[in-house]
Amino acid sequence: MTGDVQQPRGRRLSSWTTRRWLRVGVAASLIVLTLLGATGAWVMGRSQSISNNLTDVRSPSLSTAFRLETALVNQETGIRGYGLTGTAEFLAPYRQGIADQKTYTRSLGETLHGDRARTNDLKSVQDAVDTWQTEIAEPVAAAPPGSPSPLTAERLANGKAAFDEIRKALANQQERLRADRVQARADLQSTVTLRNWVFGTIALLIVVLAALVFEGLRRGINRPLDQLGADARIISAGDFDHPITPTGPADLRRLSGEIESMRRRLVRELAFAEEARLRLDAQAADLQRSNAELEQFAYVASHDLQEPLRKVSSFTQLLQRRYGGQLDERADQYIDFAVDGANRMQTLISDLLNFSRVGRVHNAQQSIDLNKTLKETLSALSVAVEETGATITHDPLPDLVADPSQMAMLWQNLIGNAVKFRRPETAPKIHITAAPEAGLWRFTVTDNGIGIPPEYAEKIFVIFQRLHTKDTYSGSGIGLAMCKKIVEFHGGTITIDPDYRDGARIVFTLAPEPPQIPGPSAAPDATRPEAEQAR
């Protein structure tokens, strides 16, 4: 039964959010502080009231009562001296006593206003004084000065009893006023003690409330946040399997739960990404191995086919020279087809061999002057340039770290294509530019030839792809594919400018230094005998 009772209470408390805890805590603190403040204000008011009563009523009343007694004693002394001696000088203290009596009586009446008991005491004193003054003092003072009379002596003898009544009333009044002052002092002392206790309690409760607030914040907010931060740091350090434990109020637990859900989803995504990466690595390895085998096959095929193809070409040419014209016309045509096919095959295989050697044999990276490389390329193409009347200009070209042979092949293919694909009856004009761009060098080769349609922008860089028949333009269709391989090997890209319509404009980029890409480990050039490679 105990567990059944405590469990709902735990669920109810655990459903409170940080905002609710703060609201309840602040409200409770304000209520307690308000009550304590009201109590402190009441105690302060009470102590001030008692202090004012003591200083403004009780002490002045008692001292005024003493002065009143003195004034009455002066009256009695003056009347007694005048009655015994008949000397008029004794009436001065009497008359002064009457004036003081009126002053002190009025002062006591004003001070004791509202205090019926003390007012009654004052009235008793006043009645006794009035009786004594009417029966004794005034008749004695009305007697003519001179020698005392027997009637005056008799009045003085009776006046002693009347004045004793005054003394008795004064004593009662002073005793009660003294008791009132003592009681007021005692009340003030007890009120001050209560005030000190109240304010000490207030200070202690403020300290306790502050400690409770700080401890509540530490346990309810700081500790859960610290735990959440520690878990997050562990996860951010790479331990994604570390669980996040929800602690603290309901909203912080919800936050921890959401982060935990995010962690689990991240773990699933990472597992999926890791699996995909492993598959991609395996595919990349298979692709790299396949590419290496294809490159090796292309090299071996092109290299090993050189010798038998050379024999076929040599013997078909020999057959053409020796038996040309001796057979019928169709036989001569067949021989011409064989010679042409052998020559074209020899050209294709030679170009394929050069294509497969990019990055393998031709990979001597060094600092070169592209102006000098371009000049050497133009010298090699001088015959074609002179025959077509081509004009070739260029901007100052930079120095790069590259393979000289590949750069020469790049210029030779680009400029050779610009010269070959010229407009009929129009001299080729070719201009080369170079400018830095985003950490690379951007080059353009612009001509005024027949141009390249934009829809063939990707096709022209594929090996053996041709846009024209071999009868219209000669070639193997491998030149721009080789240019793309050279440019990409040196960390750049190559494309055509689709917006240029007055010819063709090839745009390519080169890195100041080519990326460090390790070549295939099983290069055929490194494993074949030097004599066989030299064939």
NORDA-V979533 format. One record per backbone hydrogen bond with DSSP energy under -0.5 kcal/mol. CO is the residue of the C=O (numbers start at 1). NH is the residue of the N-H. E is the energy in kcal/mol with one decimal. If there is no record, write none. Layout:
BEGIN
co: {CO CO}
nh: {NH NH}
e: {E E}
END
This chain:
BEGIN
co: {1 2 3 4 5 6 7 8 9 10 11 13 16 17 18 19 20 21 22 23 24 25 26 27 28 29 30 31 32 33 34 35 36 37 38 39 40 41 42 43 44 45 46 47 48 49 50 51 52 53 53 54 57 58 59 60 61 62 63 64 65 66 67 68 69 70 71 72 73 74 75 76 77 78 79 80 81 82 86 87 88 89 89 90 91 92 93 94 95 96 97 98 99 100 101 102 103 104 105 106 107 108 110 112 114 115 116 117 118 119 120 121 122 123 124 125 126 127 128 129 130 131 132 132 133 136 137 138 139 140 149 150 151 152 153 154 155 156 157 158 158 159 160 161 162 163 164 165 166 167 168 169 170 171 172 173 174 175 176 177 178 179 180 181 182 183 184 185 186 187 188 189 190 191 192 193 194 195 196 197 198 199 200 201 202 203 204 205 206 207 208 209 210 211 212 213 214 215 216 217 217 218 220 221 222 223 224 225 226 227 228 229 230 231 232 233 234 235 238 239 243 244 249 250 251 252 253 254 255 256 257 258 259 260 261 262 263 264 265 266 267 268 269 270 271 272 273 274 275 276 277 278 279 280 281 282 283 284 285 286 287 288 289 290 291 292 293 294 295 296 297 298 299 300 301 303 303 304 305 306 307 308 309 310 311 312 313 314 315 316 317 318 319 320 323 323 328 329 330 331 332 333 334 335 336 337 338 339 340 341 342 343 344 345 346 347 348 349 350 351 352 353 354 355 357 357 357 361 362 363 364 366 368 368 369 370 371 372 373 374 375 376 377 379 381 382 383 384 385 385 390 391 391 393 398 400 400 401 402 402 403 404 405 406 407 408 409 410 411 412 413 414 415 416 417 419 420 421 423 428 429 430 431 432 433 435 437 439 440 441 441 442 443 444 444 445 446 453 454 456 458 459 462 464 469 469 477 477 478 479 480 481 482 483 484 485 486 487 487 488 490 493 495 496 497 499 503 504 505 505 506 507 508 510 512 515 516 521 523 523 524 524 529 530 532}
nh: {5 6 7 8 9 10 11 12 13 14 15 16 250 21 22 23 24 25 26 27 28 29 30 31 32 33 34 35 36 37 38 39 40 41 42 43 44 45 46 47 48 49 50 51 52 53 54 55 56 57 58 59 61 62 63 64 65 66 67 68 69 70 71 72 73 74 75 76 77 78 79 80 81 82 83 84 85 86 146 90 91 92 93 94 95 96 97 98 99 100 101 102 103 104 105 106 107 108 109 110 111 112 113 115 116 119 120 121 122 123 124 125 126 127 128 129 130 131 132 133 134 135 136 137 138 140 141 142 143 143 153 154 155 156 157 158 159 160 161 161 162 163 164 165 166 167 168 169 170 171 172 173 174 175 176 177 178 179 180 181 182 183 184 185 186 187 188 189 190 191 192 193 194 195 196 197 198 199 200 201 202 203 204 205 206 207 208 209 210 211 212 213 214 215 216 217 218 219 220 221 222 223 249 225 226 227 228 229 230 231 232 233 234 235 236 237 239 238 240 242 245 246 253 254 255 256 257 258 259 260 261 262 263 264 265 266 267 268 269 270 271 272 273 274 275 276 277 278 279 280 281 282 283 284 285 286 287 288 289 290 291 292 293 294 295 296 297 298 299 300 301 302 303 304 305 306 307 308 309 310 311 312 313 314 315 316 317 318 319 320 321 322 323 324 326 327 332 333 334 335 336 337 338 339 340 341 342 343 344 345 346 347 348 349 350 351 352 353 354 355 356 357 358 358 360 361 362 363 359 365 404 402 370 400 373 374 375 376 377 378 379 380 381 382 385 386 387 388 389 390 392 393 430 432 370 368 402 514 366 404 407 408 409 410 411 412 413 414 415 416 417 418 419 420 421 422 422 450 426 391 448 393 446 395 444 442 440 512 437 443 510 435 508 433 446 506 431 456 457 460 461 462 465 466 472 473 464 465 482 483 484 485 486 487 488 489 490 490 492 491 511 509 507 498 500 501 452 447 497 507 445 495 443 441 401 517 518 523 526 527 527 528 533 534 535}
e: {-1.6 -2.6 -2.1 -0.8 -1.2 -2.5 -2.3 -2.8 -2.5 -2.4 -1.0 -1.5 -2.6 -2.6 -2.6 -2.6 -2.8 -2.8 -2.9 -2.7 -2.8 -2.4 -2.7 -2.5 -2.6 -2.8 -2.6 -2.6 -2.7 -2.7 -2.9 -2.7 -2.9 -2.7 -2.6 -2.6 -2.6 -2.8 -3.0 -2.8 -2.3 -2.6 -2.6 -2.4 -2.7 -2.5 -2.4 -2.8 -3.0 -1.6 -2.7 -2.3 -2.5 -2.2 -2.4 -2.6 -2.4 -2.0 -2.0 -2.9 -2.3 -2.2 -2.7 -2.4 -2.7 -2.5 -1.8 -2.7 -2.7 -2.6 -2.7 -2.5 -2.5 -2.3 -2.8 -1.9 -2.1 -2.2 -2.1 -1.2 -1.9 -1.2 -0.5 -0.8 -2.8 -2.6 -2.4 -2.1 -2.1 -2.6 -2.7 -2.3 -2.2 -3.1 -2.7 -2.4 -2.3 -2.8 -2.5 -2.3 -2.6 -3.0 -0.8 -2.2 -0.9 -2.3 -2.4 -1.9 -2.3 -2.3 -2.4 -2.1 -2.6 -2.9 -2.2 -2.5 -2.9 -2.4 -2.3 -3.1 -2.6 -2.5 -2.5 -2.0 -3.1 -2.1 -2.7 -1.7 -0.7 -0.9 -1.9 -2.0 -2.3 -2.4 -1.9 -2.0 -2.6 -1.1 -0.5 -0.5 -1.3 -2.8 -1.8 -1.3 -1.4 -2.7 -2.8 -2.6 -3.0 -2.9 -2.5 -2.6 -3.3 -2.6 -2.3 -2.7 -2.8 -2.4 -2.8 -2.3 -2.5 -2.8 -2.6 -2.6 -2.5 -2.9 -2.8 -2.8 -2.7 -2.7 -2.8 -2.5 -2.6 -3.1 -2.8 -2.3 -3.0 -2.9 -2.4 -2.9 -2.6 -2.6 -2.7 -3.1 -2.6 -2.3 -2.8 -3.4 -2.8 -2.7 -3.0 -3.0 -2.8 -2.8 -3.0 -3.0 -2.5 -3.0 -3.3 -2.1 -3.2 -3.6 -0.9 -2.6 -3.2 -2.7 -2.7 -3.1 -2.7 -2.5 -2.5 -2.6 -2.2 -2.3 -3.1 -1.6 -1.8 -1.7 -1.7 -1.4 -0.6 -0.6 -2.3 -2.5 -2.4 -2.6 -2.8 -2.6 -2.4 -2.6 -2.5 -2.5 -2.6 -2.6 -2.5 -2.7 -2.8 -2.5 -3.0 -3.2 -2.7 -2.7 -3.4 -3.3 -2.5 -2.8 -2.9 -2.7 -2.5 -2.9 -3.5 -2.6 -2.8 -3.4 -3.1 -2.7 -3.2 -3.2 -2.8 -2.8 -3.3 -2.7 -2.6 -2.9 -3.2 -2.7 -2.8 -3.2 -2.7 -3.2 -3.6 -2.6 -3.1 -3.6 -1.8 -0.8 -0.5 -0.7 -2.1 -2.3 -2.0 -2.5 -3.0 -2.6 -2.9 -2.4 -2.2 -2.6 -2.7 -2.2 -2.5 -2.6 -2.4 -1.1 -1.7 -0.9 -1.9 -2.0 -2.4 -2.4 -2.4 -2.4 -2.4 -2.6 -2.8 -2.8 -2.5 -2.4 -2.6 -2.7 -2.3 -2.3 -2.8 -2.6 -2.2 -2.6 -2.9 -2.4 -2.2 -2.6 -2.4 -1.2 -0.6 -0.9 -2.2 -1.0 -1.5 -1.5 -1.2 -1.1 -0.6 -2.7 -0.7 -1.9 -2.2 -2.6 -2.0 -2.3 -2.1 -2.6 -1.8 -1.8 -1.6 -1.1 -2.4 -2.7 -2.6 -1.9 -1.1 -1.6 -0.5 -0.5 -3.3 -1.9 -1.5 -3.3 -0.8 -0.8 -1.9 -0.6 -2.3 -2.4 -2.3 -2.5 -2.5 -2.6 -2.4 -2.3 -2.9 -2.0 -2.5 -2.0 -2.2 -2.8 -3.0 -0.5 -1.3 -1.7 -1.6 -2.8 -0.5 -2.8 -2.7 -2.7 -1.5 -3.4 -1.8 -0.6 -2.9 -0.6 -2.0 -1.8 -2.3 -2.0 -0.5 -2.3 -2.5 -1.9 -1.8 -1.9 -1.1 -1.9 -1.8 -0.5 -0.6 -2.3 -1.4 -0.8 -2.1 -2.0 -2.4 -2.0 -2.4 -2.8 -2.6 -1.9 -1.2 -0.5 -2.1 -1.6 -1.9 -2.3 -2.9 -0.8 -1.1 -0.6 -0.6 -2.5 -2.4 -0.5 -2.4 -2.6 -3.4 -2.4 -2.4 -1.4 -0.6 -0.5 -0.9 -0.7 -0.9 -1.7 -2.1 -1.7 -0.9}
END
